Amino acid sequence: MITVFLFSCGDKKEEVQPQPTIGSLSISEGVVGTNVTITGTNFGTLAADVEVTFNNTKAVVTNVTPTAIATTVPTGATSGNVNVKVKLLQASGPSFTVLAPITVSALPLSVTVNENLSVGALVGTLSATTNRGNLIYSLASQSVAGAMSINSTSGILTVANATAFDFEVNPTITAVASVANGTETATANITVTLNNVTDVALGNFSTTVAENQANSAVIGTMNVLTGAGAFAITTQTPMGALAVNATTGQLTVANGASFDFEVNPTIAATVSLSGGSEVKTASVTITLTNVEEVTISNLTASIAENPAANAVIGTVAATIPVGVGGTMAYAITTQSPAGAMAINTSTGQLTVATVASFDFETNPTITAQATVTNRSEVKTASVTITVADVAEPTVTVSNFTASIAENAAAASVLGTLTATATLGTATFSISSQTPAGAIAVNATTGQLTVADASKFNFELFPTITANVLATNSSATATATVTITLTDVTETVQKRLDDGETPLQIYNSNNALLNEIYGKTYRGGLIATFNTANGTGVIMTAAAIAGGPFTYLNAVSAANNLVLNTFEDWRLPTETEVNSICGILASVPNLWQPIGVPYWGQTTCCGGGGANNYSFGNGGCSGGFSPISILSEARAVRNY
């Protein structure tokens, strides 16, 4: 037999684990995941040493102190005791009830109510349930802000804003309600449909009144069938004719001028009645009866022909009936002949407008249509004026013809017109003549004389004509005057002086061509002549004063020359010099003096030389000379 002895070395004793105890739980019920604090003793400080179970379902320990353990209700836990095990020792605690999760449900609400509900009126009650606890109701949103309110505990919906419950504005009001129990929330859609309720009704209005109503005159009152509200005119024809009292609906005249049968036989309008937000309209028809506003009488009168301008013929008679009022305005709408008469727009007096129209021989009768207007009524009268014949003066005059030699002297007597007048004596005047101003006539005797001797030029005007008037009071006769000129042999210079052009002289006799050259014409001597169009150049009769010149001084002297009122002088071109010199072959010794050198305009040699020529017996000599030498200069101009 073996005997074992147990003994201890030294005095050290083994530590004994204290017994843990559970005092209380922070809560006695809750759902899975709820935080729970267990208070007690001897829990230690290490979470790894501690195990917590809810009715034998292990929970997660999140924190440990000697007197408290923090944990949560584990998934799958059921109601029962809460136990704590610290290392090897276990403590049994109080019971914990594991609750099921909170549920909330709500049903949608759809109701139909009448419009125009008052504040606080019942709209409906929201239906909602929860598995435990109490529900809290609220409105999350609504289509018309502030239209409804909801009792937070009962879910009863009532009217919060009565104006929102208006069928014409909001036929349907919608909202979303929120129902809450703790953290659990459900929503429900709310639909409130409004029934239309007749607020106001208005009957049509029609009546008949006489035209010319005064402003503010009462026409009648609108017929209200149902309700009450404010009246207004929405449309009317013509505009501004009527007014309506906004409170009573009484219709009155706003613009008396619109109540005019001739312009507006019917006045129409649309009147509205607004009650709440409902608006009803009715038609207004006012038929105007015609009232005679003016009368007029036809006018027949007689007047002698040839009256004075503005002479009074008569007066168109018109009247305004008593009580109608207004102002009459007269006018002539048509007349024959046109413009014969004028009418005073205020009095109707007719006067002579065109004296010539009052001619018995042309218009023995003058007619017209005259109108008078009062307000807008227009009446028409016929006007008949008989023009009486009056003995009138007459005059006759004989035509005049004569033939005289050209170049007659001024004031020479051509002859005398013969005129006969029935009343008084005739006076004479020229109404037209060709050429103008050639002849004159003595207003008393009719004697014809030469007025402008230059016009008595056979080559220019072989015939002179005129129309002469013989006048006796209002009678006038016309005589034709014809003066035939006979040709007189004249020199070319005389013909030029009388106003003929070189081309006219050449066309009259081609043989006179060489006689045209060298003649005085338009400021100088004819130096060249184009027989096709009558143009050419005129050359000064002598050298320009102040010479001889260098070329440049000659150019300046010619360009600045003013001679015989002409200022467009210049030196001749080389082409013009050749033409001037070429004439000497046909007309020798035409240009004098012979042998004197003259400057031409054309230059050469880079401007160092210029055309220089001199006249000979049958032609010219010359060429180009240095511009620095001295020569004479003769200027030319175009014609």
Backbone hydrogen bonds, N-H to C=O, Kabsch-Sander energy under -0.5 kcal/mol:
donor,donor_aa,acceptor,acceptor_aa,energy
6,L,4,V,-0.6
10,G,8,S,-0.7
21,T,41,T,-1.6
23,G,21,T,-0.5
23,G,39,T,-3.0
24,S,39,T,-1.5
26,S,37,T,-1.9
30,G,97,T,-1.8
33,G,73,V,-2.4
34,T,31,V,-2.1
36,V,71,T,-3.0
38,I,36,V,-0.5
38,I,69,I,-2.9
39,T,24,S,-2.3
39,T,37,T,-0.6
40,G,67,T,-2.1
41,T,21,T,-1.9
43,F,66,P,-2.0
47,A,45,T,-0.6
49,D,46,L,-1.2
50,V,47,A,-1.2
51,E,85,K,-2.3
52,V,59,A,-0.6
53,T,83,N,-2.2
54,F,57,T,-3.1
55,N,53,T,-0.7
55,N,81,N,-3.0
57,T,54,F,-1.3
58,K,56,N,-0.6
59,A,52,V,-3.2
62,T,60,V,-0.5
62,T,70,A,-2.9
63,N,70,A,-1.3
65,T,68,A,-2.8
68,A,65,T,-0.8
69,I,38,I,-2.3
70,A,63,N,-2.8
71,T,36,V,-2.5
71,T,69,I,-0.5
72,T,60,V,-0.8
73,V,34,T,-2.2
77,A,74,P,-1.7
78,T,54,F,-0.6
80,G,96,F,-2.0
82,V,94,P,-1.9
83,N,53,T,-2.2
83,N,81,N,-0.5
84,V,91,A,-2.8
85,K,51,E,-2.7
86,V,89,L,-2.9
87,K,49,D,-2.8
87,K,85,K,-0.6
89,L,86,V,-2.4
91,A,84,V,-3.6
93,G,82,V,-2.4
96,F,80,G,-3.0
97,T,28,S,-2.8
98,V,96,F,-0.6
99,L,30,G,-2.5
99,L,97,T,-0.7
105,S,129,T,-2.6
107,L,127,S,-2.9
109,L,189,N,-2.5
111,V,191,T,-2.5
113,V,193,T,-2.4
115,E,195,N,-1.9
116,N,165,F,-3.7
120,G,159,V,-3.1
121,A,118,S,-2.0
123,V,157,L,-3.1
124,G,157,L,-1.4
126,L,155,G,-2.7
128,A,126,L,-0.5
129,T,105,S,-2.6
131,N,103,T,-1.3
136,I,180,A,-2.5
137,Y,152,S,-3.3
138,S,178,S,-1.9
140,A,138,S,-0.6
140,A,176,V,-2.4
141,S,176,V,-1.5
143,S,174,T,-3.1
145,A,143,S,-0.6
147,A,144,V,-2.3
149,S,158,T,-2.1
151,N,156,I,-2.2
155,G,151,N,-2.2
157,L,124,G,-3.8
158,T,149,S,-2.5
159,V,121,A,-2.0
160,A,147,A,-2.7
161,N,147,A,-1.9
164,A,161,N,-1.2
165,F,162,A,-1.3
166,D,164,A,-1.8
169,V,166,D,-1.0
170,N,166,D,-3.8
173,I,192,V,-2.9
175,A,190,I,-2.2
176,V,141,S,-2.8
177,A,188,A,-3.0
178,S,138,S,-3.5
179,V,186,A,-3.5
180,A,136,I,-2.6
181,N,184,E,-3.2
184,E,181,N,-2.0
186,A,179,V,-2.9
188,A,177,A,-2.0
190,I,175,A,-3.1
191,T,109,L,-2.7
192,V,173,I,-3.2
193,T,111,V,-2.7
193,T,191,T,-0.6
194,L,171,P,-2.8
195,N,113,V,-2.6
201,A,226,T,-2.2
203,G,223,N,-3.5
205,F,283,S,-3.1
207,T,285,T,-2.0
209,V,287,T,-2.2
211,E,289,T,-2.0
212,N,259,F,-3.9
216,S,253,V,-3.4
217,A,214,A,-1.8
219,I,251,L,-3.0
220,G,251,L,-1.3
222,M,249,G,-2.3
223,N,203,G,-0.6
224,V,222,M,-0.8
225,L,201,A,-2.5
225,L,223,N,-0.6
226,T,201,A,-1.8
230,A,274,S,-2.0
231,F,246,A,-2.5
232,A,272,S,-1.8
234,T,232,A,-0.6
234,T,270,T,-2.6
235,T,270,T,-1.1
237,T,268,A,-3.1
241,A,238,P,-1.5
243,A,252,T,-2.2
245,N,250,Q,-2.3
249,G,245,N,-2.2
251,L,220,G,-4.0
252,T,243,A,-2.5
253,V,217,A,-2.1
254,A,241,A,-2.9
255,N,241,A,-1.6
258,S,255,N,-1.7
259,F,256,G,-1.4
260,D,258,S,-2.0
263,V,260,D,-1.0
264,N,260,D,-3.8
267,I,286,I,-2.9
268,A,237,T,-2.1
269,A,284,V,-2.2
270,T,235,T,-2.7
271,V,282,A,-2.7
272,S,232,A,-3.4
273,L,280,K,-3.1
274,S,230,A,-2.4
275,G,273,L,-0.6
275,G,278,E,-3.0
278,E,275,G,-2.3
280,K,273,L,-2.4
282,A,271,V,-2.3
284,V,269,A,-3.0
285,T,205,F,-2.3
286,I,267,I,-2.9
287,T,207,T,-2.6
287,T,285,T,-0.5
288,L,265,P,-2.8
288,L,286,I,-0.5
289,T,209,V,-1.9
295,T,319,T,-2.6
297,S,317,A,-2.4
299,L,382,S,-2.6
301,A,384,T,-2.3
303,I,386,T,-2.5
305,E,388,A,-2.6
306,N,358,F,-3.0
310,N,352,V,-2.5
311,A,308,A,-1.8
313,I,350,L,-3.1
314,G,350,L,-1.1
316,V,348,G,-2.4
319,T,295,T,-1.9
324,V,321,P,-1.7
325,G,321,P,-0.7
329,A,373,T,-1.5
330,Y,345,T,-2.6
331,A,371,T,-1.9
333,T,331,A,-0.6
333,T,369,Q,-2.5
334,T,369,Q,-1.0
336,S,367,T,-2.7
340,A,337,P,-1.5
342,A,351,T,-2.2
344,N,349,Q,-2.3
345,T,343,I,-0.5
348,G,344,N,-2.5
350,L,314,G,-3.8
351,T,342,A,-2.5
352,V,311,A,-1.9
353,A,340,A,-2.8
354,T,340,A,-1.8
355,V,353,A,-0.5
357,S,354,T,-1.2
358,F,355,V,-1.7
359,D,357,S,-1.6
360,F,358,F,-0.5
362,T,359,D,-1.1
363,N,359,D,-3.7
366,I,385,I,-3.0
367,T,336,S,-1.9
368,A,383,V,-2.1
369,Q,334,T,-2.6
370,A,381,A,-2.5
371,T,331,A,-3.2
372,V,379,K,-2.3
373,T,329,A,-2.2
374,N,377,E,-2.2
376,S,374,N,-0.5
377,E,374,N,-2.5
379,K,372,V,-2.5
381,A,370,A,-3.1
383,V,368,A,-2.7
384,T,299,L,-2.5
385,I,366,I,-3.2
386,T,301,A,-2.7
386,T,384,T,-0.5
387,V,364,P,-3.0
387,V,385,I,-0.5
388,A,303,I,-2.4
388,A,386,T,-0.6
396,T,420,T,-2.6
398,S,418,T,-2.2
400,F,480,T,-2.6
402,A,482,T,-2.0
404,I,484,T,-2.1
406,E,486,T,-2.2
407,N,456,F,-3.5
411,A,450,V,-3.0
412,S,409,A,-1.8
414,L,448,L,-3.2
415,G,448,L,-1.3
417,L,446,G,-2.2
419,A,417,L,-0.5
420,T,396,T,-2.8
422,T,394,T,-2.4
423,L,394,T,-0.5
427,T,471,T,-2.1
428,F,443,A,-2.3
429,S,469,L,-1.7
431,S,429,S,-0.6
431,S,467,N,-2.6
432,S,467,N,-1.3
434,T,465,T,-2.8
438,A,435,P,-1.5
440,A,449,T,-2.3
442,N,447,Q,-2.2
443,A,441,V,-0.5
446,G,442,N,-2.4
448,L,415,G,-3.8
449,T,440,A,-2.3
450,V,412,S,-2.1
451,A,438,A,-2.7
452,D,438,A,-1.9
455,K,452,D,-1.6
456,F,453,A,-1.4
457,N,455,K,-1.6
458,F,456,F,-0.5
460,L,457,N,-0.8
461,F,457,N,-3.7
464,I,483,I,-2.9
465,T,434,T,-2.3
466,A,481,V,-2.0
467,N,432,S,-2.9
468,V,479,A,-2.7
469,L,429,S,-3.8
470,A,477,A,-3.3
471,T,427,T,-2.7
471,T,469,L,-0.5
472,N,475,A,-3.2
475,A,472,N,-2.7
477,A,470,A,-2.5
479,A,468,V,-3.0
481,V,466,A,-3.0
481,V,479,A,-0.5
482,T,400,F,-2.5
483,I,464,I,-3.4
484,T,402,A,-3.0
484,T,482,T,-0.5
485,L,462,P,-2.9
485,L,483,I,-0.5
486,T,404,I,-2.1
495,R,491,T,-2.3
496,L,492,V,-2.5
497,D,493,Q,-2.7
498,D,494,K,-1.8
499,G,496,L,-1.4
500,E,495,R,-2.3
505,I,501,T,-2.2
506,Y,502,P,-2.6
507,N,503,L,-2.6
508,S,504,Q,-1.6
509,N,505,I,-1.4
512,L,509,N,-1.9
513,L,510,N,-1.6
516,I,512,L,-1.0
516,I,513,L,-1.3
517,Y,513,L,-0.9
518,G,526,I,-3.1
519,K,516,I,-1.6
521,Y,524,G,-3.0
524,G,521,Y,-1.0
525,L,539,M,-3.3
526,I,519,K,-2.3
527,A,525,L,-0.6
527,A,537,V,-2.5
528,T,537,V,-1.5
530,N,535,T,-3.4
531,T,529,F,-0.8
534,G,530,N,-2.8
538,I,637,R,-3.2
539,M,525,L,-3.0
540,T,635,A,-2.5
544,I,633,A,-3.5
547,G,544,I,-1.1
549,F,631,S,-3.7
551,Y,627,I,-2.5
554,A,550,T,-2.3
555,V,551,Y,-2.4
556,S,552,L,-2.0
557,A,553,N,-2.6
558,A,554,A,-2.3
559,N,555,V,-2.4
560,N,556,S,-1.8
561,L,558,A,-1.2
563,L,566,F,-2.3
566,F,563,L,-2.1
569,W,561,L,-0.6
570,R,636,V,-1.8
577,V,573,T,-2.5
578,N,574,E,-2.3
579,S,575,T,-1.9
580,I,576,E,-2.7
581,C,577,V,-2.8
582,G,578,N,-1.9
583,I,579,S,-1.1
584,L,581,C,-1.1
585,A,582,G,-1.2
586,S,583,I,-1.4
587,V,583,I,-2.6
589,N,617,N,-1.9
590,L,587,V,-1.2
592,Q,590,L,-0.6
595,G,615,F,-2.6
596,V,593,P,-0.6
598,Y,613,Y,-3.6
599,W,632,E,-2.2
600,G,611,N,-3.3
601,Q,572,P,-3.9
604,C,609,G,-2.7
607,G,604,C,-1.4
608,G,604,C,-0.6
608,G,605,C,-1.2
609,G,604,C,-1.9
610,A,625,S,-2.4
611,N,602,T,-3.3
612,N,623,G,-3.4
613,Y,598,Y,-2.4
614,S,621,S,-2.3
615,F,596,V,-0.5
616,G,619,G,-2.5
621,S,614,S,-2.2
623,G,612,N,-2.3
625,S,610,A,-2.6
627,I,608,G,-2.1
629,I,626,P,-1.4
631,S,549,F,-2.4
632,E,597,P,-1.9
636,V,570,R,-3.3
637,R,538,I,-1.7
639,Y,536,G,-2.3
